[in-house]
């Protein structure tokens, strides 16, 4: 069935390090792809999205490119900050009706 | 309000009791969703509403779970005869319209603890 697979965490980095969180998906058709972020004690917030192949979503220094050929949507940031510490969820839109399918989340810990 | 509002933010109750969780979506949003987030796990889709109707209830874990939405706005998720495995954070989200390209806006969740 349709699924989203993302790398297990926690990912531990020092401030200003380069971040990659891998995400791959399976789906029929061409779903929209999303990254959500969850800060401690809060709900999920949309970080970025891409709606078609080769689209690049970007926000707050984060980027992800919709790669149809590799069915991937990896999240990257060139220089992380302590405030980026959170759980990141990759998700893909559904077909037919809007049922988002989420990955299991990757916790990012950034130390000063 | 400006965002999705959920209440209560925390709920502690004894096993066997009924609980009701409330979600107030962003004004004007026609689609509303409920998810469950268990410790150390991802998000589990429970149910969604388009207006007041719920076309897909297949995500509800058991017949102890039910949800309704009235006036195309507020939704309540009811869990009857709660069990310890129902302990989780229940998240509500809404989107402007129904459609797979629409991002969902989440509330802060209700943390439910069953003793």
Interface residues (C-beta under 8 A of the other chain):
Chain A: X31 X32 X34 X36 X41 X42 X43 X44 X45 X46 X49 X51 X89 X93 X94 X95 X96 X97 X98 X99 X100 X101 X102 X103 X104 X105
Chain B: X4 X6 X31 X33 X41 X42 X43 X45 X48 X50 X55 X56 X91 X93 X95 X98 X99 X100 X101 X102 X103 X104 X105 X106 X107 X108 X109
